[in-house]
């Protein structure tokens, strides 16, 4: 089992989101990875998983945040024209269940 390191933001501000993903969605397997500059100017590593979850990590691999993505965000952030059918189904299911509301 891999032991993850979490940022203060993740453990204090996003703990409820983590619990929702852990209990209702699942983390899945990483399908796509992209390094990019976040809105705060820091470089981050973004991972899109098979359950429609985006995991945002610092360059030191610390998990900064995670959330259920929308189809539009997945395509934009990972520069994808098409998604695998299973991933598309997972994203649509998360949206129907109201899990994609990012704070």
Residue pairs with C-beta under 8 A, 6 or more apart in sequence:
4 63
5 60
5 61
5 62
5 63
6 62
6 63
7 58
7 62
7 63
7 64
7 65
9 64
9 65
10 18
10 63
10 64
10 65
10 66
14 65
14 66
14 103
17 65
17 66
17 67
17 103
18 66
20 99
21 27
21 51
21 53
21 66
21 67
21 68
21 99
24 97
24 99
25 51
25 52
25 53
25 68
25 94
25 99
26 51
26 53
27 49
27 51
27 53
27 55
28 49
28 50
28 51
28 52
28 53
28 90
29 49
29 50
30 47
30 48
30 49
30 55
31 48
31 49
31 50
31 84
31 87
32 47
32 48
32 78
32 80
33 45
33 46
33 47
33 48
34 45
34 46
34 48
34 77
34 78
34 79
35 43
35 44
35 45
35 46
36 43
36 44
36 46
36 77
37 43
37 44
38 44
38 56
42 58
43 59
44 56
44 57
44 58
44 59
44 64
45 56
45 57
45 58
45 59
45 61
46 54
46 55
46 56
46 57
46 77
46 78
47 54
47 55
47 56
47 57
48 54
48 69
48 74
48 77
48 78
48 87
49 55
50 86
50 87
50 90
51 90
51 94
52 68
52 69
52 74
52 87
52 90
52 91
52 93
52 94
53 66
53 67
53 68
53 69
54 66
54 67
54 68
54 69
54 73
54 74
54 77
55 63
55 66
56 63
56 64
56 65
56 66
57 63
57 64
58 64
67 100
67 102
68 91
68 94
68 95
68 99
68 100
69 77
69 91
69 94
69 100
70 91
70 95
70 100
71 83
71 88
71 91
71 92
71 95
74 80
74 83
74 87
74 91
75 81
75 83
83 91
91 100
94 100
